[in-house]
Amino acid sequence: MRRGRRSGCARAGPVAADFTWFHGPRTRAQGAATAIRLATLSDGGPSGAFFEDDGVIPR
């Protein structure tokens, strides 16, 4: 991996969007929050894990 790049996987959960026929309990903004948080992490942030609203999903 190149220096300065981070990798991670974000779980949005069931989001009310067109592909769920708008039957999810979460808004699109709530579903995007984790991905936005990961995209804006500093260089020293966590990497190589699965993330959701409360942080890292335990393996």
N, CA, C and O atoms as CSV, one atom per row, in Angstrom:
chain,resi,resn,atom,element,x,y,z
A,1,MET,N,N,0.842,-1.173,0.000
A,1,MET,CA,C,0.000,0.000,0.000
A,1,MET,C,C,0.893,1.244,0.000
A,1,MET,O,O,1.928,1.273,0.665
A,2,ARG,N,N,0.493,2.239,-0.730
A,2,ARG,CA,C,1.253,3.477,-0.783
A,2,ARG,C,C,1.111,4.257,0.507
A,2,ARG,O,O,0.090,4.170,1.190
A,3,ARG,N,N,2.123,5.006,0.831
A,3,ARG,CA,C,2.062,5.858,2.020
A,3,ARG,C,C,0.964,6.894,1.891
A,3,ARG,O,O,0.740,7.450,0.816
A,4,GLY,N,N,0.282,7.150,2.998
A,4,GLY,CA,C,-0.756,8.168,3.019
A,4,GLY,C,C,-2.127,7.692,2.579
A,4,GLY,O,O,-3.097,8.448,2.643
A,5,ARG,N,N,-2.216,6.462,2.140
A,5,ARG,CA,C,-3.523,5.932,1.744
A,5,ARG,C,C,-4.046,5.009,2.819
A,5,ARG,O,O,-3.286,4.279,3.454
A,6,ARG,N,N,-5.341,5.048,3.016
A,6,ARG,CA,C,-5.977,4.232,4.033
A,6,ARG,C,C,-7.050,3.392,3.353
A,6,ARG,O,O,-7.575,3.778,2.308
A,7,SER,N,N,-7.371,2.263,3.933
A,7,SER,CA,C,-8.459,1.460,3.384
A,7,SER,C,C,-9.385,1.030,4.511
A,7,SER,O,O,-8.958,0.847,5.650
A,8,GLY,N,N,-10.633,0.877,4.180
A,8,GLY,CA,C,-11.613,0.445,5.161
A,8,GLY,C,C,-12.913,0.105,4.455
A,8,GLY,O,O,-13.092,0.405,3.274
A,9,CYS,N,N,-13.798,-0.509,5.175
A,9,CYS,CA,C,-15.100,-0.899,4.636
A,9,CYS,C,C,-16.171,-0.317,5.561
A,9,CYS,O,O,-16.123,-0.513,6.775
A,10,ALA,N,N,-17.131,0.394,4.983
A,10,ALA,CA,C,-18.196,1.021,5.768
A,10,ALA,C,C,-19.514,0.293,5.559
A,10,ALA,O,O,-19.870,-0.048,4.430
A,11,ARG,N,N,-20.231,0.056,6.639
A,11,ARG,CA,C,-21.558,-0.548,6.569
A,11,ARG,C,C,-22.607,0.542,6.786
A,11,ARG,O,O,-22.661,1.157,7.852
A,12,ALA,N,N,-23.426,0.774,5.787
A,12,ALA,CA,C,-24.433,1.838,5.870
A,12,ALA,C,C,-25.687,1.399,6.612
A,12,ALA,O,O,-26.402,2.232,7.169
A,13,GLY,N,N,-25.956,0.110,6.624
A,13,GLY,CA,C,-27.190,-0.379,7.223
A,13,GLY,C,C,-28.352,-0.230,6.254
A,13,GLY,O,O,-28.156,0.234,5.131
A,14,PRO,N,N,-29.556,-0.612,6.662
A,14,PRO,CA,C,-30.721,-0.535,5.774
A,14,PRO,C,C,-31.187,0.912,5.594
A,14,PRO,O,O,-31.732,1.519,6.516
A,15,VAL,N,N,-30.967,1.449,4.402
A,15,VAL,CA,C,-31.254,2.852,4.104
A,15,VAL,C,C,-32.498,2.957,3.222
A,15,VAL,O,O,-32.683,2.161,2.302
A,16,ALA,N,N,-33.337,3.933,3.508
A,16,ALA,CA,C,-34.528,4.205,2.688
A,16,ALA,C,C,-34.082,4.880,1.397
A,16,ALA,O,O,-33.864,6.091,1.364
A,17,ALA,N,N,-33.950,4.095,0.345
A,17,ALA,CA,C,-33.522,4.603,-0.955
A,17,ALA,C,C,-34.291,3.862,-2.046
A,17,ALA,O,O,-35.041,2.927,-1.766
A,18,ASP,N,N,-34.096,4.288,-3.282
A,18,ASP,CA,C,-34.865,3.675,-4.364
A,18,ASP,C,C,-34.625,2.176,-4.488
A,18,ASP,O,O,-35.549,1.443,-4.841
A,19,PHE,N,N,-33.408,1.693,-4.210
A,19,PHE,CA,C,-33.148,0.265,-4.354
A,19,PHE,C,C,-33.759,-0.575,-3.234
A,19,PHE,O,O,-33.767,-1.803,-3.331
A,20,THR,N,N,-34.271,0.055,-2.173
A,20,THR,CA,C,-35.002,-0.673,-1.115
A,20,THR,C,C,-36.480,-0.303,-1.134
A,20,THR,O,O,-37.214,-0.591,-0.189
A,21,TRP,N,N,-36.902,0.330,-2.208
A,21,TRP,CA,C,-38.282,0.821,-2.341
A,21,TRP,C,C,-38.641,1.756,-1.180
A,21,TRP,O,O,-39.802,1.845,-0.780
A,22,PHE,N,N,-37.632,2.450,-0.645
A,22,PHE,CA,C,-37.770,3.421,0.448
A,22,PHE,C,C,-38.343,2.791,1.721
A,22,PHE,O,O,-39.098,3.433,2.452
A,23,HIS,N,N,-37.981,1.535,1.979
A,23,HIS,CA,C,-38.456,0.833,3.170
A,23,HIS,C,C,-37.365,0.609,4.208
A,23,HIS,O,O,-37.483,-0.323,5.004
A,24,GLY,N,N,-36.339,1.394,4.235
A,24,GLY,CA,C,-35.298,1.264,5.256
A,24,GLY,C,C,-35.559,2.230,6.389
A,24,GLY,O,O,-36.156,3.283,6.168
A,25,PRO,N,N,-35.125,1.901,7.610
A,25,PRO,CA,C,-35.361,2.779,8.759
A,25,PRO,C,C,-34.411,3.974,8.839
A,25,PRO,O,O,-34.609,4.873,9.656
A,26,ARG,N,N,-33.380,3.983,7.991
A,26,ARG,CA,C,-32.386,5.057,8.057
A,26,ARG,C,C,-32.496,5.962,6.841
A,26,ARG,O,O,-32.862,5.523,5.752
A,27,THR,N,N,-32.169,7.250,7.049
A,27,THR,CA,C,-32.140,8.195,5.936
A,27,THR,C,C,-30.854,7.997,5.133
A,27,THR,O,O,-29.924,7.331,5.589
A,28,ARG,N,N,-30.813,8.577,3.948
A,28,ARG,CA,C,-29.590,8.500,3.146
A,28,ARG,C,C,-28.443,9.201,3.857
A,28,ARG,O,O,-27.300,8.750,3.775
A,29,ALA,N,N,-28.724,10.287,4.548
A,29,ALA,CA,C,-27.675,11.001,5.288
A,29,ALA,C,C,-27.102,10.131,6.407
A,29,ALA,O,O,-25.891,10.117,6.628
A,30,GLN,N,N,-27.967,9.413,7.106
A,30,GLN,CA,C,-27.488,8.514,8.164
A,30,GLN,C,C,-26.639,7.394,7.576
A,30,GLN,O,O,-25.621,7.012,8.152
A,31,GLY,N,N,-27.059,6.872,6.431
A,31,GLY,CA,C,-26.302,5.807,5.788
A,31,GLY,C,C,-24.946,6.267,5.281
A,31,GLY,O,O,-23.994,5.487,5.260
A,32,ALA,N,N,-24.851,7.512,4.876
A,32,ALA,CA,C,-23.600,8.054,4.332
A,32,ALA,C,C,-22.637,8.535,5.409
A,32,ALA,O,O,-21.458,8.737,5.118
A,33,ALA,N,N,-23.091,8.723,6.628
A,33,ALA,CA,C,-22.265,9.321,7.685
A,33,ALA,C,C,-20.956,8.578,7.923
A,33,ALA,O,O,-19.912,9.214,8.066
A,34,THR,N,N,-20.986,7.250,7.971
A,34,THR,CA,C,-19.762,6.484,8.228
A,34,THR,C,C,-18.787,6.620,7.065
A,34,THR,O,O,-17.589,6.793,7.289
A,35,ALA,N,N,-19.269,6.546,5.836
A,35,ALA,CA,C,-18.390,6.686,4.672
A,35,ALA,C,C,-17.740,8.066,4.641
A,35,ALA,O,O,-16.563,8.194,4.304
A,36,ILE,N,N,-18.493,9.082,4.985
A,36,ILE,CA,C,-17.937,10.440,5.020
A,36,ILE,C,C,-16.887,10.558,6.115
A,36,ILE,O,O,-15.834,11.163,5.914
A,37,ARG,N,N,-17.178,9.977,7.274
A,37,ARG,CA,C,-16.200,10.007,8.375
A,37,ARG,C,C,-14.905,9.320,7.955
A,37,ARG,O,O,-13.821,9.837,8.228
A,38,LEU,N,N,-14.996,8.171,7.300
A,38,LEU,CA,C,-13.799,7.459,6.856
A,38,LEU,C,C,-13.049,8.237,5.781
A,38,LEU,O,O,-11.818,8.248,5.768
A,39,ALA,N,N,-13.776,8.882,4.889
A,39,ALA,CA,C,-13.138,9.638,3.811
A,39,ALA,C,C,-12.396,10.861,4.309
A,39,ALA,O,O,-11.503,11.362,3.625
A,40,THR,N,N,-12.748,11.349,5.482
A,40,THR,CA,C,-12.120,12.566,5.998
A,40,THR,C,C,-11.179,12.308,7.163
A,40,THR,O,O,-10.811,13.244,7.872
A,41,LEU,N,N,-10.781,11.053,7.377
A,41,LEU,CA,C,-9.843,10.730,8.454
A,41,LEU,C,C,-8.465,11.326,8.178
A,41,LEU,O,O,-8.070,11.498,7.025
A,42,SER,N,N,-7.753,11.634,9.234
A,42,SER,CA,C,-6.381,12.100,9.082
A,42,SER,C,C,-5.482,10.904,8.758
A,42,SER,O,O,-5.923,9.756,8.826
A,43,ASP,N,N,-4.238,11.171,8.412
A,43,ASP,CA,C,-3.299,10.109,8.060
A,43,ASP,C,C,-3.085,9.097,9.181
A,43,ASP,O,O,-2.764,7.942,8.903
A,44,GLY,N,N,-3.251,9.494,10.418
A,44,GLY,CA,C,-3.042,8.588,11.539
A,44,GLY,C,C,-4.277,7.809,11.945
A,44,GLY,O,O,-4.255,7.099,12.950
A,45,GLY,N,N,-5.363,7.931,11.173
A,45,GLY,CA,C,-6.618,7.271,11.525
A,45,GLY,C,C,-6.571,5.772,11.305
A,45,GLY,O,O,-5.605,5.254,10.745
A,46,PRO,N,N,-7.613,5.070,11.744
A,46,PRO,CA,C,-7.652,3.615,11.606
A,46,PRO,C,C,-7.740,3.186,10.136
A,46,PRO,O,O,-8.228,3.933,9.288
A,47,SER,N,N,-7.259,1.975,9.854
A,47,SER,CA,C,-7.266,1.456,8.496
A,47,SER,C,C,-7.376,-0.058,8.524
A,47,SER,O,O,-6.989,-0.695,9.505
A,48,GLY,N,N,-7.906,-0.641,7.447
A,48,GLY,CA,C,-7.950,-2.085,7.306
A,48,GLY,C,C,-8.984,-2.766,8.176
A,48,GLY,O,O,-8.767,-3.897,8.611
A,49,ALA,N,N,-10.103,-2.112,8.445
A,49,ALA,CA,C,-11.132,-2.694,9.313
A,49,ALA,C,C,-12.521,-2.432,8.710
A,49,ALA,O,O,-12.661,-1.740,7.701
A,50,PHE,N,N,-13.521,-2.998,9.349
A,50,PHE,CA,C,-14.911,-2.781,8.977
A,50,PHE,C,C,-15.513,-1.784,9.963
A,50,PHE,O,O,-15.346,-1.934,11.173
A,51,PHE,N,N,-16.213,-0.764,9.454
A,51,PHE,CA,C,-16.719,0.317,10.288
A,51,PHE,C,C,-18.225,0.468,10.156
A,51,PHE,O,O,-18.805,0.181,9.108
A,52,GLU,N,N,-18.854,0.929,11.247
A,52,GLU,CA,C,-20.266,1.317,11.240
A,52,GLU,C,C,-20.395,2.561,12.108
A,52,GLU,O,O,-19.381,3.173,12.444
A,53,ASP,N,N,-21.593,2.949,12.477
A,53,ASP,CA,C,-21.820,4.188,13.215
A,53,ASP,C,C,-20.963,4.337,14.469
A,53,ASP,O,O,-20.411,5.407,14.724
A,54,ASP,N,N,-20.853,3.270,15.247
A,54,ASP,CA,C,-20.170,3.337,16.535
A,54,ASP,C,C,-18.678,3.058,16.448
A,54,ASP,O,O,-18.012,2.958,17.478
A,55,GLY,N,N,-18.142,2.931,15.247
A,55,GLY,CA,C,-16.709,2.687,15.101
A,55,GLY,C,C,-16.447,1.351,14.428
A,55,GLY,O,O,-17.179,0.941,13.527
A,56,VAL,N,N,-15.397,0.677,14.874
A,56,VAL,CA,C,-14.968,-0.577,14.263
A,56,VAL,C,C,-15.914,-1.711,14.631
A,56,VAL,O,O,-16.296,-1.859,15.792
A,57,ILE,N,N,-16.292,-2.517,13.630
A,57,ILE,CA,C,-17.103,-3.701,13.867
A,57,ILE,C,C,-16.172,-4.827,14.302
A,57,ILE,O,O,-15.246,-5.169,13.566
A,58,PRO,N,N,-16.393,-5.415,15.488
A,58,PRO,CA,C,-15.506,-6.491,15.938
A,58,PRO,C,C,-15.551,-7.690,15.000
A,58,PRO,O,O,-16.592,-7.998,14.420
A,59,ARG,N,N,-14.423,-8.356,14.858
A,59,ARG,CA,C,-14.363,-9.556,14.006
A,59,ARG,C,C,-14.801,-10.767,14.751
A,59,ARG,O,O,-14.814,-11.864,14.192
